[in-house]
Amino acid sequence: MGYLEEPLRTYTDALASGGATPGGGSAAALVGALGSALNSMVGNFTVGREKFADVEEDVRGLLGESERLRGELERLTQADTEAYGEVAAAQKMPRETEEQKSARRAAMQEALKGAAEVPRAAVGACHRVLEIASELVEKGNPNLITDVGVAAKFALAAMECAALNVEINLAYIKDDGYNAECRQEMAPRLDAGRRLAGEVWEKVNRRMKGEGE
């Protein structure tokens, strides 16, 4: 049974404990899932309402994508703990002979890449959550404008924290090509995500003050 099938308290107790998992990468994915869930809530309070009929088709599409992302980030919440388990298993491999040491090094590198791939996927998913928030701040039910703002803040925090968890794995991966590929993929997403989150936050605050555009 994964964490998502258990009470929330079970997860937070495990997160607070002295155990190795769950950790920051899992928590980052969960925060991203919460951001996507907020986007979905805004979508659900928009579709099917006559006053928003002109954006019905667009928001329905955003809602479907938001739910897909929520499911993906929920999956990554659990997958991060499993990926770390592979790293821990590789660390415990014997290293008494040169052959054993070589096998252990190879297993460690493979496990570290697996551990990096989970938060790497979370970075991409959270970037998309931010793109959806940037559309919902314009098209979503204005009564839920603050929820769009929270969704954007959650998604940005999750994206930056997921990237941090990619980097901690890259620090031990001896594959310069792979490391460069990961960083080149994440950098523009992080830059764009920060810009989008800032724009959404500014629009939310202006609307709250009645300033409109």
C-alpha positions in Angstrom: 0.0 0.0 0.0 1.3 3.4 -0.9 1.1 6.6 1.1 -1.8 7.9 -0.9 -4.0 5.0 0.2 -3.3 5.8 3.9 -4.4 8.7 6.2 -2.6 12.0 5.7 -1.3 11.7 9.2 0.5 8.5 8.3 2.4 10.4 5.7 3.3 13.4 7.8 4.3 11.2 10.7 6.6 9.3 8.4 8.0 12.5 6.9 8.7 13.8 10.4 10.3 10.6 11.6 13.9 9.5 11.6 13.3 7.2 8.7 15.0 7.7 5.3 11.7 8.0 3.4 9.7 9.9 2.6 11.9 12.9 2.1 12.0 16.3 0.4 11.6 14.9 -3.1 8.4 13.1 -2.2 7.1 16.2 -0.3 7.8 18.4 -3.3 5.7 16.2 -5.6 2.9 16.2 -3.0 2.9 20.0 -2.9 2.8 20.0 -6.7 -0.2 17.7 -6.6 -2.0 20.1 -4.1 -1.3 22.9 -6.5 -2.8 21.0 -9.4 -5.8 20.0 -7.2 -6.5 23.7 -6.6 -6.4 24.4 -10.3 -8.9 21.6 -10.7 -11.1 23.1 -8.1 -11.2 26.4 -9.9 -12.0 24.5 -13.1 -14.8 22.6 -11.5 -16.3 25.9 -10.1 -16.2 27.3 -13.7 -17.4 24.6 -16.1 -21.1 24.1 -16.4 -22.0 27.6 -15.3 -23.8 29.8 -17.7 -22.0 33.0 -16.9 -18.7 31.3 -18.0 -20.1 29.7 -21.1 -17.7 31.7 -23.3 -14.7 30.0 -21.7 -16.4 26.6 -21.1 -14.5 24.7 -23.7 -11.1 26.1 -22.7 -11.6 25.6 -19.0 -12.9 22.0 -19.5 -9.7 21.2 -21.4 -7.6 22.8 -18.6 -9.5 20.8 -16.0 -8.8 17.6 -17.8 -5.1 18.4 -18.0 -5.0 19.5 -14.4 -6.4 16.2 -13.3 -3.9 14.3 -15.3 -1.1 16.3 -13.7 -2.5 15.7 -10.2 -2.4 12.0 -10.8 1.1 12.2 -12.2 2.4 14.2 -9.2 0.6 11.9 -6.7 2.3 8.9 -8.4 5.7 10.7 -8.1 5.0 11.3 -4.4 5.2 7.5 -3.9 7.8 6.9 -6.6 10.3 9.1 -5.0 10.4 6.9 -1.9 10.8 3.8 -4.0 13.6 5.3 -6.0 15.5 6.1 -2.9 15.0 2.5 -1.8 17.0 1.4 -4.9 19.8 3.7 -4.0 19.9 2.4 -0.4 19.9 -1.2 -1.8 22.9 -0.4 -4.0 24.7 1.1 -1.1 24.4 -2.1 0.8 26.0 -4.2 -2.0 29.3 -6.0 -1.0 32.5 -4.3 -1.9 35.2 -6.7 -0.7 36.6 -7.5 -4.2 37.3 -5.4 -7.2 34.6 -7.2 -9.1 32.1 -6.4 -6.3 33.2 -2.8 -6.1 32.7 -2.4 -9.9 29.2 -4.0 -9.7 28.3 -1.8 -6.8 29.5 1.4 -8.6 27.5 0.5 -11.6 24.4 -0.3 -9.5 24.8 3.0 -7.6 25.0 5.0 -10.8 21.9 3.4 -12.2 20.0 3.9 -9.0 21.1 7.5 -8.7 19.8 8.2 -12.2 16.5 6.6 -11.3 16.3 8.7 -8.2 17.0 11.9 -10.3 14.4 11.0 -12.9 11.5 11.2 -10.4 12.0 14.9 -9.3 13.0 15.7 -12.9 9.6 14.6 -14.0 8.1 16.6 -11.1 9.8 19.7 -12.4 8.2 19.3 -15.8 4.8 18.5 -14.3 4.9 21.5 -12.0 5.8 23.8 -14.8 2.7 22.7 -16.6 0.7 23.3 -13.4 1.9 26.9 -13.5 1.0 27.3 -17.2 -2.6 26.2 -16.3 -2.7 28.6 -13.4 -1.7 31.4 -15.7 -4.7 30.6 -17.9 -7.1 30.1 -15.0 -6.3 33.5 -13.5 -7.9 34.9 -16.7 -10.6 32.4 -17.4 -11.5 30.8 -14.1 -14.3 31.7 -11.8 -13.1 35.0 -10.2 -14.6 34.0 -6.8 -11.8 31.5 -6.6 -9.0 33.9 -7.7 -7.0 33.4 -4.4 -7.0 29.6 -5.0 -5.3 30.2 -8.4 -2.7 32.2 -6.5 -2.1 29.5 -4.0 -1.9 26.9 -6.8 0.8 29.0 -8.5 2.8 29.4 -5.3 2.6 25.7 -4.5 3.6 24.7 -8.0 6.6 27.1 -8.0 7.8 25.9 -4.6 7.3 22.3 -5.7 9.2 22.9 -8.9 12.2 24.6 -7.3 12.3 21.9 -4.5 12.1 19.1 -7.0 15.0 20.7 -9.0 17.0 20.8 -5.8 16.4 17.0 -5.4 17.6 16.4 -9.0 20.8 18.3 -8.2 21.6 16.3 -5.1 21.6 13.2 -7.2 23.5 14.8 -10.0 26.3 15.6 -7.5 27.1 11.8 -7.3 26.4 10.8 -10.9 29.5 10.4 -13.0 27.9 11.0 -16.4 28.6 14.6 -17.6 26.3 14.2 -20.6 23.4 13.1 -18.5 24.0 15.8 -15.9 24.1 18.5 -18.6 21.0 17.2 -20.2 19.1 17.4 -17.0 20.2 20.9 -16.2 19.6 22.2 -19.7 16.1 20.8 -19.5 15.3 22.2 -16.1 16.8 25.7 -16.4 14.3 27.2 -18.9 11.4 25.6 -17.1 12.6 27.1 -13.8 13.0 30.5 -15.4 9.6 30.4 -17.1 8.0 29.0 -14.0 9.2 31.8 -11.8 8.0 34.4 -14.3 4.6 32.7 -14.6 4.2 32.4 -10.8 5.1 36.1 -10.4 2.6 37.2 -13.0 -0.2 35.1 -11.5 0.6 36.4 -8.0 0.6 40.0 -9.2 -2.7 39.6 -11.1 -4.3 37.9 -8.1 -3.3 40.7 -5.8 -4.4 43.4 -8.2 -7.8 41.7 -8.5 -8.1 41.5 -4.8 -7.6 45.2 -4.5 -10.1 45.8 -7.3 -7.5 47.2 -9.6 -8.4 44.8 -12.5 -5.7 44.9 -15.2 
